Every structure is written in C-alpha cells, then in structure tokens.
Amino acid sequence: MWRFGPFDYSSEVNGLLVIDKPGGMTSHDVVGKLRKMTGERSIGHLGTLDPMATGVLPLLLGKFTRLAQYFSSAEKSYTGTIRFGFATDTYDAEGEATCPQVEPALTLEQVRAAAERFRGEMQQMPPPYSAKKINGTPAYKLAREGKAVELKAASIRISCFEILGIDQAEASFKMSVSAGGYVRSVAHELGQDLGCGAHLSSLRRTQAGVFTLAEAHTLEELERFAGNVEALEEACLHPRTLLPEMSAVTGDVMALGRLRNGAQANLPEFSSAPLVKVFAGQRELVGIAKRIAGTLFQPVVVMG
C-alpha cells in the first residue's frame, strides 16, 4: 500500500518512462528523484547524459529493468553548440580551460569542411572525464584525483554530423552517433583540427533509439502523479510499443504458467522471429521467449 507522505511511498511501478532531463542534474540524480517520487527502488537509465546536457533519458522501472540488455546498442541523436577559441579539460563548458582563449575568424565553409571527417566508422578516444572504467574505476574519478587516465580508443559510427550555422565563435550542429560515442570528443577534436581549440557549449538529446522528445515527460509533470501508481504507469510507454523489432504474442493461461516457471511452452506465433514478447492480455508483459522450433518457446526473461 502507498503511505501518503511527501515522497514517501511503497509500491511497485513497472514500465519504461522517457524523461526530458533538465540541465544541472546527473542521470543518477534523475534516477534518485524518481525513486523518491515513485517508491520504486529498481530503476535504471538507458545511456548516461552529462550534467550539462538536457533531453531524452529513458528509464526502466521495476521488473522492466530486466529488459536493459535489449536496449544497449541504440543510436542517439543530438542538437547543440560548439564554442571555438579554447579547449577544456572535460571537453565541455563545465571544465577548466586548458589553453589561452583566442577569437578565431572561422567561416561556415571552414567548419563544415573540417567536420566532414567526423562521419562514418571511426576510432574515437573518450574524454578523460567520462564514465569509462579503468580497472573498475570510472575515468572521471581518477581525473578528479589528478591521476593518469589511460583510455583506449573505441569503434563508433557517426551517421550524421551537420554544422547548421556559425555565429561568431559558436557553431550549431546536429548529430547522430552510435552507442558509446562522445559528442564532447568530436567538439574537442574539431577544435584541434581547426587549430583554435574548442569545447561543447550546449547539448540536447533529441532521440535515443526509438525514444523521442515527443514521448518525454518533465520531472515537474511527473511530480503531479506522485502517489498514484496508475497515473505513473500510464505515463510509461505502452509495453507493446517497446522493442518493436520483436514480434508480440498473447499466451493462454497454460502456456503463460509454464513460461513463468521457466519451462518451454507452445505459443500461437508463426513469424519465425527468434525472440518474441509474450503478453497476458493487451498490456501485461510476461517476458521474452526464444524460439526453439516451430511454435515451441523457451523463456529467456521472465517478468514474474
């Protein structure tokens, strides 16, 4: 039952909720706020957003955290601005300048020409202040302690990087990058290529995989639902819209009982898809099942 005090609730909220993260908060801060708001302890985000950044932050709540493995490779899209004239140690506006400031006289054509190499498959060096782990310790913790940060380049893909315009020393852009890519690193390296230094001055995530700003809720909107499980779950995306690459099937009582107990079961699913979402009724997601042969399935994720 809910205990009606300010942000003091004890219930379970299951679903995927898209947040429009405000600036000045870490992704972990947002998770903490939702835990207080909902009373649900099991919450995880799908892709960290830096404190400075705003925009799409999908959260898995309750039993839906068991689905995290299926969202790990999603491409993300952004808009933002890059400030030319000096670099910072964090590669964004929250860091300390690492060189004297200059006032570059850059043209839109120069910046667009330099940006061309940041498209397609490439090796990218993560920023020293990042969540990448070195022997189990996040790089940013080592950097803050003044310790050496030895990161390895990662393979990423940038499918879109367009310089939209330039106003004095600041350029606006849009970008789509694969999981694990850092927009900050692109800004930093672009400044190096142009010989004037640069850093990311603003960033807004407009899409993460299939999730967009159109589906996102602000924290202020959700605070109005605190204490109301039905309203909070209604704010979550409909379970049948999640993981659209998988087929969906509704099981009967006998099949659902077997799958919930970890046993194989026959389901009325004939698409030949290797994985399917299994539902009881229209909204209750029972789990993810793997096709063994024909219509025989083995559960791989059970929601309980």
Secondary structure by P-SEA (a helix, b strand, c coil): cccccccccccccbbbbbbcccccccaaaaaaaaaaaccccccccccccccccccbbbbbccccccccccccbbbbbbccccccccccccccccccccbbbbbccccaaaaaaaacccccbbbbbcccccccccccccaaaaaaaccbbbbbbbbbbbccccccccccccccccccccccccaaaaaaaaaaaacccccccbbbbcccccccccccccaaaaaaacccaaaaaaaccccccccccbbbbbbcaaaaaaaaacbbbbccccccccbbbbbcccccccbbbbbccccbbbbccccc
